[in-house]
Amino acid sequence: MLSRWQQLSLRDQTLLIVLGAVLVLYLLYQMLWRPLATANERLRVQNAAAAQSLANVTQLAAQYRELQHNSGKNQSQGQNLAQVVDQTVAANELHMSRFQPGSNGDVQVRLDNAPFDQVVRWLHQLESTHGVSIKEMSVAPGGGSGLVNISVRLYRS
């Protein structure tokens, strides 16, 4: 092969060296640079789609919080906290053993031997539907299985 190379003219040898260099550069481009550029572009598109999804989720979360905040106020509009508590206690088939209004608009409610599941449902309803929050709460076992004694201080948020 060396003898064949030496038989070529200087011009042909130069052209073959240049052609070989161009071929090596082309192969490097095809094997290394092009796949990396393609992967980079694909990741840019995925990143843009994820950013758009995040923006949509953020907007929907803000709308959800606003609707939740407004629905809690609208459902019990015109009722004071005592009326809301009295109405929801009766609706959940619970019985108050003590009700004490506070000086800053909060109320303290005591339920004795109340079914735990109904108490949790009642508290969830107060918070999600009527915009009432728990300030303080203490829970102790009641007189039977599944029964609790609960004292809770509620306020309107």
GUKE-626160 format. One record per residue (C-alpha): residue in three letters; x, y, z; residue number from 0. Coordinates in pm, 1 decimal, m for minus. Layout:
<r><resn>ALA</resn><xx>X</xx><yy>Y</yy><zz>Z</zz><resi>NUM</resi></r>
...
***
This chain:
<r><resn>MET</resn><xx>0.0</xx><yy>0.0</yy><zz>0.0</zz><resi>0</resi></r>
<r><resn>LEU</resn><xx>293.4</xx><yy>230.2</yy><zz>73.7</zz><resi>1</resi></r>
<r><resn>SER</resn><xx>432.6</xx><yy>163.8</yy><zz>m272.5</zz><resi>2</resi></r>
<r><resn>ARG</resn><xx>94.8</xx><yy>252.0</yy><zz>m428.4</zz><resi>3</resi></r>
<r><resn>TRP</resn><xx>91.8</xx><yy>577.8</yy><zz>m226.9</zz><resi>4</resi></r>
<r><resn>GLN</resn><xx>438.7</xx><yy>672.5</yy><zz>m346.0</zz><resi>5</resi></r>
<r><resn>GLN</resn><xx>339.5</xx><yy>613.5</yy><zz>m708.5</zz><resi>6</resi></r>
<r><resn>LEU</resn><xx>70.8</xx><yy>885.1</yy><zz>m682.6</zz><resi>7</resi></r>
<r><resn>SER</resn><xx>157.6</xx><yy>1238.7</yy><zz>m776.3</zz><resi>8</resi></r>
<r><resn>LEU</resn><xx>193.7</xx><yy>1507.0</yy><zz>m509.7</zz><resi>9</resi></r>
<r><resn>ARG</resn><xx>m131.9</xx><yy>1664.1</yy><zz>m623.0</zz><resi>10</resi></r>
<r><resn>ASP</resn><xx>m319.8</xx><yy>1331.3</yy><zz>m589.2</zz><resi>11</resi></r>
<r><resn>GLN</resn><xx>m166.3</xx><yy>1267.9</yy><zz>m246.5</zz><resi>12</resi></r>
<r><resn>THR</resn><xx>m276.8</xx><yy>1613.8</yy><zz>m130.5</zz><resi>13</resi></r>
<r><resn>LEU</resn><xx>m628.3</xx><yy>1559.8</yy><zz>m264.0</zz><resi>14</resi></r>
<r><resn>LEU</resn><xx>m654.2</xx><yy>1221.8</yy><zz>m89.2</zz><resi>15</resi></r>
<r><resn>ILE</resn><xx>m534.6</xx><yy>1373.2</yy><zz>242.9</zz><resi>16</resi></r>
<r><resn>VAL</resn><xx>m788.1</xx><yy>1657.4</yy><zz>215.2</zz><resi>17</resi></r>
<r><resn>LEU</resn><xx>m1062.1</xx><yy>1412.1</yy><zz>117.4</zz><resi>18</resi></r>
<r><resn>GLY</resn><xx>m971.7</xx><yy>1189.2</yy><zz>413.5</zz><resi>19</resi></r>
<r><resn>ALA</resn><xx>m981.6</xx><yy>1486.2</yy><zz>653.7</zz><resi>20</resi></r>
<r><resn>VAL</resn><xx>m1321.3</xx><yy>1594.8</yy><zz>515.8</zz><resi>21</resi></r>
<r><resn>LEU</resn><xx>m1448.4</xx><yy>1237.7</yy><zz>550.5</zz><resi>22</resi></r>
<r><resn>VAL</resn><xx>m1328.7</xx><yy>1217.7</yy><zz>914.8</zz><resi>23</resi></r>
<r><resn>LEU</resn><xx>m1495.1</xx><yy>1552.2</yy><zz>994.7</zz><resi>24</resi></r>
<r><resn>TYR</resn><xx>m1818.1</xx><yy>1440.3</yy><zz>827.9</zz><resi>25</resi></r>
<r><resn>LEU</resn><xx>m1820.5</xx><yy>1114.7</yy><zz>1024.7</zz><resi>26</resi></r>
<r><resn>LEU</resn><xx>m1754.2</xx><yy>1301.9</yy><zz>1351.7</zz><resi>27</resi></r>
<r><resn>TYR</resn><xx>m2042.8</xx><yy>1535.3</yy><zz>1273.3</zz><resi>28</resi></r>
<r><resn>GLN</resn><xx>m2279.3</xx><yy>1248.6</yy><zz>1189.7</zz><resi>29</resi></r>
<r><resn>MET</resn><xx>m2179.0</xx><yy>1031.3</yy><zz>1485.1</zz><resi>30</resi></r>
<r><resn>LEU</resn><xx>m2129.5</xx><yy>1289.2</yy><zz>1762.1</zz><resi>31</resi></r>
<r><resn>TRP</resn><xx>m2252.6</xx><yy>1640.4</yy><zz>1695.0</zz><resi>32</resi></r>
<r><resn>ARG</resn><xx>m2580.2</xx><yy>1564.6</yy><zz>1514.1</zz><resi>33</resi></r>
<r><resn>PRO</resn><xx>m2721.2</xx><yy>1323.8</yy><zz>1782.5</zz><resi>34</resi></r>
<r><resn>LEU</resn><xx>m2626.6</xx><yy>1570.1</yy><zz>2055.1</zz><resi>35</resi></r>
<r><resn>ALA</resn><xx>m2790.5</xx><yy>1860.2</yy><zz>1872.3</zz><resi>36</resi></r>
<r><resn>THR</resn><xx>m3104.3</xx><yy>1653.1</yy><zz>1811.3</zz><resi>37</resi></r>
<r><resn>ALA</resn><xx>m3124.3</xx><yy>1548.2</yy><zz>2177.3</zz><resi>38</resi></r>
<r><resn>ASN</resn><xx>m3065.9</xx><yy>1907.5</yy><zz>2286.1</zz><resi>39</resi></r>
<r><resn>GLU</resn><xx>m3352.0</xx><yy>2033.7</yy><zz>2069.2</zz><resi>40</resi></r>
<r><resn>ARG</resn><xx>m3584.5</xx><yy>1758.0</yy><zz>2194.9</zz><resi>41</resi></r>
<r><resn>LEU</resn><xx>m3503.7</xx><yy>1853.3</yy><zz>2555.2</zz><resi>42</resi></r>
<r><resn>ARG</resn><xx>m3570.4</xx><yy>2221.5</yy><zz>2476.8</zz><resi>43</resi></r>
<r><resn>VAL</resn><xx>m3914.8</xx><yy>2131.1</yy><zz>2342.3</zz><resi>44</resi></r>
<r><resn>GLN</resn><xx>m3989.4</xx><yy>1912.5</yy><zz>2646.5</zz><resi>45</resi></r>
<r><resn>ASN</resn><xx>m3874.1</xx><yy>2188.7</yy><zz>2880.6</zz><resi>46</resi></r>
<r><resn>ALA</resn><xx>m4098.6</xx><yy>2442.9</yy><zz>2707.4</zz><resi>47</resi></r>
<r><resn>ALA</resn><xx>m4394.6</xx><yy>2202.9</yy><zz>2733.3</zz><resi>48</resi></r>
<r><resn>ALA</resn><xx>m4323.9</xx><yy>2143.0</yy><zz>3104.1</zz><resi>49</resi></r>
<r><resn>ALA</resn><xx>m4300.4</xx><yy>2518.4</yy><zz>3166.6</zz><resi>50</resi></r>
<r><resn>GLN</resn><xx>m4634.9</xx><yy>2570.0</yy><zz>2993.0</zz><resi>51</resi></r>
<r><resn>SER</resn><xx>m4790.3</xx><yy>2289.2</yy><zz>3198.2</zz><resi>52</resi></r>
<r><resn>LEU</resn><xx>m4654.5</xx><yy>2443.4</yy><zz>3516.9</zz><resi>53</resi></r>
<r><resn>ALA</resn><xx>m4801.3</xx><yy>2781.1</yy><zz>3422.1</zz><resi>54</resi></r>
<r><resn>ASN</resn><xx>m5139.6</xx><yy>2618.6</yy><zz>3354.1</zz><resi>55</resi></r>
<r><resn>VAL</resn><xx>m5134.9</xx><yy>2428.1</yy><zz>3683.9</zz><resi>56</resi></r>
<r><resn>THR</resn><xx>m5036.9</xx><yy>2742.9</yy><zz>3873.9</zz><resi>57</resi></r>
<r><resn>GLN</resn><xx>m5322.7</xx><yy>2934.6</yy><zz>3714.0</zz><resi>58</resi></r>
<r><resn>LEU</resn><xx>m5572.9</xx><yy>2656.1</yy><zz>3785.9</zz><resi>59</resi></r>
<r><resn>ALA</resn><xx>m5453.3</xx><yy>2630.4</yy><zz>4146.8</zz><resi>60</resi></r>
<r><resn>ALA</resn><xx>m5508.4</xx><yy>3002.4</yy><zz>4194.3</zz><resi>61</resi></r>
<r><resn>GLN</resn><xx>m5857.7</xx><yy>2972.2</yy><zz>4046.2</zz><resi>62</resi></r>
<r><resn>TYR</resn><xx>m5931.8</xx><yy>2673.7</yy><zz>4270.4</zz><resi>63</resi></r>
<r><resn>ARG</resn><xx>m5818.1</xx><yy>2859.9</yy><zz>4583.5</zz><resi>64</resi></r>
<r><resn>GLU</resn><xx>m6028.8</xx><yy>3161.1</yy><zz>4485.7</zz><resi>65</resi></r>
<r><resn>LEU</resn><xx>m6337.3</xx><yy>2947.1</yy><zz>4421.9</zz><resi>66</resi></r>
<r><resn>GLN</resn><xx>m6286.0</xx><yy>2755.8</yy><zz>4744.6</zz><resi>67</resi></r>
<r><resn>HIS</resn><xx>m6240.7</xx><yy>3078.0</yy><zz>4938.9</zz><resi>68</resi></r>
<r><resn>ASN</resn><xx>m6550.9</xx><yy>3236.6</yy><zz>4783.8</zz><resi>69</resi></r>
<r><resn>SER</resn><xx>m6770.3</xx><yy>2927.2</yy><zz>4817.9</zz><resi>70</resi></r>
<r><resn>GLY</resn><xx>m6700.7</xx><yy>2904.0</yy><zz>5190.3</zz><resi>71</resi></r>
<r><resn>LYS</resn><xx>m6809.9</xx><yy>3260.3</yy><zz>5241.3</zz><resi>72</resi></r>
<r><resn>ASN</resn><xx>m7110.6</xx><yy>3245.5</yy><zz>5009.4</zz><resi>73</resi></r>
<r><resn>GLN</resn><xx>m7264.9</xx><yy>2931.8</yy><zz>5157.6</zz><resi>74</resi></r>
<r><resn>SER</resn><xx>m7290.6</xx><yy>3069.8</yy><zz>5508.8</zz><resi>75</resi></r>
<r><resn>GLN</resn><xx>m7339.2</xx><yy>3432.2</yy><zz>5410.4</zz><resi>76</resi></r>
<r><resn>GLY</resn><xx>m7572.7</xx><yy>3610.6</yy><zz>5648.3</zz><resi>77</resi></r>
<r><resn>GLN</resn><xx>m7519.7</xx><yy>3360.2</yy><zz>5928.8</zz><resi>78</resi></r>
<r><resn>ASN</resn><xx>m7301.6</xx><yy>3421.7</yy><zz>6228.5</zz><resi>79</resi></r>
<r><resn>LEU</resn><xx>m7063.3</xx><yy>3159.5</yy><zz>6359.5</zz><resi>80</resi></r>
<r><resn>ALA</resn><xx>m7304.3</xx><yy>3040.9</yy><zz>6630.7</zz><resi>81</resi></r>
<r><resn>GLN</resn><xx>m7578.4</xx><yy>2978.0</yy><zz>6374.3</zz><resi>82</resi></r>
<r><resn>VAL</resn><xx>m7340.6</xx><yy>2790.0</yy><zz>6143.8</zz><resi>83</resi></r>
<r><resn>VAL</resn><xx>m7215.6</xx><yy>2570.4</yy><zz>6428.5</zz><resi>84</resi></r>
<r><resn>ASP</resn><xx>m7567.3</xx><yy>2500.7</yy><zz>6556.3</zz><resi>85</resi></r>
<r><resn>GLN</resn><xx>m7695.0</xx><yy>2416.9</yy><zz>6208.1</zz><resi>86</resi></r>
<r><resn>THR</resn><xx>m7403.4</xx><yy>2188.0</yy><zz>6117.3</zz><resi>87</resi></r>
<r><resn>VAL</resn><xx>m7404.3</xx><yy>2007.1</yy><zz>6452.2</zz><resi>88</resi></r>
<r><resn>ALA</resn><xx>m7770.3</xx><yy>1918.9</yy><zz>6401.5</zz><resi>89</resi></r>
<r><resn>ALA</resn><xx>m7713.0</xx><yy>1820.3</yy><zz>6037.1</zz><resi>90</resi></r>
<r><resn>ASN</resn><xx>m7437.4</xx><yy>1577.1</yy><zz>6143.0</zz><resi>91</resi></r>
<r><resn>GLU</resn><xx>m7652.2</xx><yy>1428.3</yy><zz>6420.9</zz><resi>92</resi></r>
<r><resn>LEU</resn><xx>m7422.1</xx><yy>1546.2</yy><zz>6696.9</zz><resi>93</resi></r>
<r><resn>HIS</resn><xx>m7522.2</xx><yy>1691.5</yy><zz>7035.4</zz><resi>94</resi></r>
<r><resn>MET</resn><xx>m7340.4</xx><yy>1979.3</yy><zz>7200.7</zz><resi>95</resi></r>
<r><resn>SER</resn><xx>m7288.3</xx><yy>1947.8</yy><zz>7573.4</zz><resi>96</resi></r>
<r><resn>ARG</resn><xx>m7146.0</xx><yy>2300.1</yy><zz>7594.5</zz><resi>97</resi></r>
<r><resn>PHE</resn><xx>m7136.4</xx><yy>2607.0</yy><zz>7371.8</zz><resi>98</resi></r>
<r><resn>GLN</resn><xx>m6948.2</xx><yy>2915.7</yy><zz>7480.4</zz><resi>99</resi></r>
<r><resn>PRO</resn><xx>m6898.9</xx><yy>3224.3</yy><zz>7262.3</zz><resi>100</resi></r>
<r><resn>GLY</resn><xx>m6565.4</xx><yy>3403.5</yy><zz>7297.5</zz><resi>101</resi></r>
<r><resn>SER</resn><xx>m6497.5</xx><yy>3774.5</yy><zz>7321.0</zz><resi>102</resi></r>
<r><resn>ASN</resn><xx>m6309.5</xx><yy>3793.9</yy><zz>6988.7</zz><resi>103</resi></r>
<r><resn>GLY</resn><xx>m6571.0</xx><yy>3623.4</yy><zz>6771.8</zz><resi>104</resi></r>
<r><resn>ASP</resn><xx>m6464.8</xx><yy>3263.5</yy><zz>6828.5</zz><resi>105</resi></r>
<r><resn>VAL</resn><xx>m6672.7</xx><yy>2992.3</yy><zz>6995.1</zz><resi>106</resi></r>
<r><resn>GLN</resn><xx>m6589.2</xx><yy>2691.8</yy><zz>7207.3</zz><resi>107</resi></r>
<r><resn>VAL</resn><xx>m6791.5</xx><yy>2375.5</yy><zz>7153.5</zz><resi>108</resi></r>
<r><resn>ARG</resn><xx>m6786.1</xx><yy>2061.4</yy><zz>7366.0</zz><resi>109</resi></r>
<r><resn>LEU</resn><xx>m6918.3</xx><yy>1727.9</yy><zz>7240.2</zz><resi>110</resi></r>
<r><resn>ASP</resn><xx>m6932.7</xx><yy>1430.0</yy><zz>7476.2</zz><resi>111</resi></r>
<r><resn>ASN</resn><xx>m6948.5</xx><yy>1067.0</yy><zz>7360.8</zz><resi>112</resi></r>
<r><resn>ALA</resn><xx>m6972.1</xx><yy>1169.4</yy><zz>6996.1</zz><resi>113</resi></r>
<r><resn>PRO</resn><xx>m6896.1</xx><yy>922.3</yy><zz>6715.1</zz><resi>114</resi></r>
<r><resn>PHE</resn><xx>m6547.3</xx><yy>1000.6</yy><zz>6587.0</zz><resi>115</resi></r>
<r><resn>ASP</resn><xx>m6639.0</xx><yy>967.5</yy><zz>6217.8</zz><resi>116</resi></r>
<r><resn>GLN</resn><xx>m6925.9</xx><yy>1214.4</yy><zz>6251.5</zz><resi>117</resi></r>
<r><resn>VAL</resn><xx>m6702.7</xx><yy>1462.7</yy><zz>6436.6</zz><resi>118</resi></r>
<r><resn>VAL</resn><xx>m6443.7</xx><yy>1448.5</yy><zz>6158.2</zz><resi>119</resi></r>
<r><resn>ARG</resn><xx>m6717.6</xx><yy>1493.4</yy><zz>5895.0</zz><resi>120</resi></r>
<r><resn>TRP</resn><xx>m6857.0</xx><yy>1790.4</yy><zz>6089.2</zz><resi>121</resi></r>
<r><resn>LEU</resn><xx>m6517.2</xx><yy>1959.6</yy><zz>6120.0</zz><resi>122</resi></r>
<r><resn>HIS</resn><xx>m6445.9</xx><yy>1903.5</yy><zz>5750.8</zz><resi>123</resi></r>
<r><resn>GLN</resn><xx>m6782.1</xx><yy>2051.5</yy><zz>5656.6</zz><resi>124</resi></r>
<r><resn>LEU</resn><xx>m6720.2</xx><yy>2357.8</yy><zz>5874.7</zz><resi>125</resi></r>
<r><resn>GLU</resn><xx>m6382.6</xx><yy>2418.9</yy><zz>5716.2</zz><resi>126</resi></r>
<r><resn>SER</resn><xx>m6453.8</xx><yy>2340.4</yy><zz>5352.0</zz><resi>127</resi></r>
<r><resn>THR</resn><xx>m6808.4</xx><yy>2473.2</yy><zz>5319.7</zz><resi>128</resi></r>
<r><resn>HIS</resn><xx>m6839.9</xx><yy>2751.8</yy><zz>5574.5</zz><resi>129</resi></r>
<r><resn>GLY</resn><xx>m6487.3</xx><yy>2889.7</yy><zz>5604.7</zz><resi>130</resi></r>
<r><resn>VAL</resn><xx>m6458.4</xx><yy>2805.7</yy><zz>5975.1</zz><resi>131</resi></r>
<r><resn>SER</resn><xx>m6115.0</xx><yy>2713.4</yy><zz>6112.8</zz><resi>132</resi></r>
<r><resn>ILE</resn><xx>m6001.2</xx><yy>2532.7</yy><zz>6423.8</zz><resi>133</resi></r>
<r><resn>LYS</resn><xx>m5808.2</xx><yy>2743.8</yy><zz>6671.1</zz><resi>134</resi></r>
<r><resn>GLU</resn><xx>m5766.4</xx><yy>2484.4</yy><zz>6947.4</zz><resi>135</resi></r>
<r><resn>MET</resn><xx>m5884.0</xx><yy>2128.6</yy><zz>6987.2</zz><resi>136</resi></r>
<r><resn>SER</resn><xx>m5854.4</xx><yy>1854.2</yy><zz>7242.0</zz><resi>137</resi></r>
<r><resn>VAL</resn><xx>m5978.1</xx><yy>1499.8</yy><zz>7193.1</zz><resi>138</resi></r>
<r><resn>ALA</resn><xx>m6013.7</xx><yy>1229.5</yy><zz>7456.6</zz><resi>139</resi></r>
<r><resn>PRO</resn><xx>m6158.7</xx><yy>878.7</yy><zz>7440.9</zz><resi>140</resi></r>
<r><resn>GLY</resn><xx>m6531.6</xx><yy>862.3</yy><zz>7508.1</zz><resi>141</resi></r>
<r><resn>GLY</resn><xx>m6742.4</xx><yy>614.6</yy><zz>7699.1</zz><resi>142</resi></r>
<r><resn>GLY</resn><xx>m6748.0</xx><yy>349.0</yy><zz>7425.8</zz><resi>143</resi></r>
<r><resn>SER</resn><xx>m6577.6</xx><yy>215.7</yy><zz>7117.9</zz><resi>144</resi></r>
<r><resn>GLY</resn><xx>m6547.9</xx><yy>481.9</yy><zz>6846.8</zz><resi>145</resi></r>
<r><resn>LEU</resn><xx>m6673.8</xx><yy>757.5</yy><zz>7077.4</zz><resi>146</resi></r>
<r><resn>VAL</resn><xx>m6474.9</xx><yy>1067.2</yy><zz>7170.8</zz><resi>147</resi></r>
<r><resn>ASN</resn><xx>m6503.7</xx><yy>1366.7</yy><zz>7398.6</zz><resi>148</resi></r>
<r><resn>ILE</resn><xx>m6395.2</xx><yy>1672.4</yy><zz>7206.0</zz><resi>149</resi></r>
<r><resn>SER</resn><xx>m6351.2</xx><yy>2034.9</yy><zz>7296.0</zz><resi>150</resi></r>
<r><resn>VAL</resn><xx>m6285.7</xx><yy>2264.3</yy><zz>7002.7</zz><resi>151</resi></r>
<r><resn>ARG</resn><xx>m6242.3</xx><yy>2641.6</yy><zz>6966.9</zz><resi>152</resi></r>
<r><resn>LEU</resn><xx>m6358.6</xx><yy>2763.0</yy><zz>6626.0</zz><resi>153</resi></r>
<r><resn>TYR</resn><xx>m6321.0</xx><yy>3093.8</yy><zz>6447.5</zz><resi>154</resi></r>
<r><resn>ARG</resn><xx>m6426.5</xx><yy>3237.6</yy><zz>6114.2</zz><resi>155</resi></r>
<r><resn>SER</resn><xx>m6131.4</xx><yy>3275.8</yy><zz>5879.5</zz><resi>156</resi></r>
***
